[in-house]
Amino acid sequence: MRVMGLDVGSKTVGVAISDELGWTAQGIETISINEEQKVFGIDRVSELVSEYSVDKIVVGFPKNMNNTIGPRGEASKAYGSMLEKRLNIPIILWDERLSTMAAERVLLEADVSRKKRKKVIDKMAASMILQGYLDSQK
């Protein structure tokens, strides 16, 4: 059973996939989106779901520190709803507070240049979201 993890931003969606046993998460790509032009990358997510035989999608759900849901959280919720209608597989919203900051910290500690960080940060955040979910299932 493969699970996909998504880190949904306003310009990109980071994508991660689990191994077949559902133990580890691996970032695979970053999809460019444009909320203003209503381009959400759903077709590409759908292709990846088919390619990797994904059974479930975990969408990062950024809550505020006081547990309220802000604009980014609402956008992630809407993205999850679009996926659910299109793909007809379970969509799980997963609390992802600080996942992007944690990914940034890991990359800084690894001394990755700013230019390279920008290219991989969303994939890495998606991996962290997915790995958190996978670990919670054990």
C-alpha positions as CSV (number, residue, x, y, z in Angstrom):
1,M,0.0,0.0,0.0
2,R,1.6,3.2,-1.1
3,V,0.8,6.6,0.4
4,M,1.5,10.0,-1.2
5,G,2.3,13.0,0.8
6,L,1.7,16.6,-0.4
7,D,3.0,19.9,0.9
8,V,0.6,22.4,-0.7
9,G,1.8,26.0,-1.1
10,S,0.6,28.9,-3.1
11,K,3.1,28.4,-5.9
12,T,4.2,24.8,-5.6
13,V,3.1,21.4,-4.3
14,G,5.9,19.2,-2.9
15,V,5.2,15.5,-3.5
16,A,6.5,12.5,-1.6
17,I,5.7,8.7,-1.9
18,S,6.1,5.9,0.6
19,D,7.7,2.6,-0.1
20,E,5.4,-0.3,-0.8
21,L,5.4,-1.3,2.9
22,G,4.5,2.2,4.1
23,W,7.6,2.6,6.2
24,T,9.6,5.4,4.6
25,A,8.8,8.6,2.7
26,Q,10.8,9.8,-0.3
27,G,10.4,13.2,-2.0
28,I,9.9,12.8,-5.7
29,E,9.0,16.1,-7.3
30,T,7.7,19.6,-7.0
31,I,4.7,20.6,-9.1
32,S,4.3,24.3,-10.1
33,I,0.8,25.7,-9.5
34,N,-0.9,29.1,-9.8
35,E,-3.8,29.7,-7.4
36,E,-4.8,32.9,-9.1
37,Q,-5.1,31.3,-12.5
38,K,-6.8,28.2,-11.0
39,V,-3.9,25.9,-12.1
40,F,-3.6,23.4,-9.3
41,G,-1.5,20.6,-10.8
42,I,-4.3,18.0,-10.2
43,D,-3.6,16.3,-13.5
44,R,0.0,15.7,-12.5
45,V,-1.0,14.4,-9.1
46,S,-3.4,12.1,-10.8
47,E,-0.6,10.8,-13.1
48,L,1.6,10.1,-10.1
49,V,-1.2,8.3,-8.2
50,S,-1.6,6.0,-11.2
51,E,2.2,5.6,-11.8
52,Y,2.9,4.7,-8.2
53,S,-0.4,2.8,-7.5
54,V,-1.2,5.2,-4.6
55,D,-4.0,4.1,-2.2
56,K,-4.2,7.1,0.0
57,I,-3.0,10.8,0.0
58,V,-1.9,12.7,3.1
59,V,-2.2,16.5,2.5
60,G,-0.2,18.8,4.9
61,F,-2.7,20.9,6.9
62,P,-1.0,24.0,8.3
63,K,-2.7,25.0,11.4
64,N,-1.8,28.1,13.4
65,M,0.1,27.6,16.6
66,N,-3.1,28.3,18.6
67,N,-4.8,25.5,16.7
68,T,-7.0,27.7,14.5
69,I,-7.2,27.4,10.7
70,G,-5.8,30.3,8.7
71,P,-5.9,31.0,4.9
72,R,-3.2,28.4,4.0
73,G,-5.1,25.8,6.0
74,E,-8.3,26.6,4.2
75,A,-6.4,26.3,0.9
76,S,-5.0,22.9,1.8
77,K,-8.5,21.7,2.8
78,A,-9.9,22.9,-0.5
79,Y,-7.0,21.2,-2.4
80,G,-7.8,17.9,-0.5
81,S,-11.5,18.2,-1.5
82,M,-10.5,18.7,-5.2
83,L,-8.3,15.6,-5.0
84,E,-11.0,13.5,-3.3
85,K,-13.6,14.4,-6.0
86,R,-11.2,13.7,-8.8
87,L,-9.3,10.6,-7.6
88,N,-11.9,8.9,-5.4
89,I,-9.3,7.7,-2.9
90,P,-9.0,8.6,0.8
91,I,-7.5,12.0,1.5
92,I,-6.1,12.7,5.0
93,L,-5.4,16.2,6.3
94,W,-2.3,16.0,8.5
95,D,-1.2,18.7,10.9
96,E,2.0,20.0,9.4
97,R,2.9,22.8,11.7
98,L,6.6,23.7,11.2
99,S,7.3,21.0,8.6
100,T,8.7,23.6,6.1
101,M,10.8,25.2,8.9
102,A,12.1,21.8,9.9
103,A,13.0,20.9,6.3
104,E,14.8,24.3,6.0
105,R,16.8,23.6,9.2
106,V,17.9,20.2,8.0
107,L,19.0,21.7,4.7
108,L,20.9,24.6,6.4
109,E,22.6,22.1,8.7
110,A,23.7,20.1,5.7
111,D,25.1,23.4,4.2
112,V,22.9,23.3,1.1
113,S,23.1,26.5,-0.8
114,R,20.1,28.8,-0.9
115,K,19.6,28.2,-4.6
116,K,19.5,24.4,-4.1
117,R,17.3,24.7,-1.0
118,K,14.6,26.5,-3.0
119,K,14.6,23.5,-5.4
120,V,14.2,20.8,-2.8
121,I,12.4,22.4,0.2
122,D,8.9,21.5,-0.9
123,K,9.8,17.9,-1.6
124,M,11.5,17.6,1.7
125,A,8.6,19.1,3.6
126,A,6.2,16.7,1.8
127,S,8.5,13.8,2.9
128,M,8.4,15.1,6.5
129,I,4.6,15.3,6.5
130,L,4.3,11.8,5.0
131,Q,6.9,10.3,7.4
132,G,5.1,11.8,10.4
133,Y,1.9,10.2,9.2
134,L,3.5,6.8,8.4
135,D,5.2,6.8,11.9
136,S,1.8,7.5,13.5
137,Q,0.4,4.4,11.9
138,K,2.8,1.9,13.5
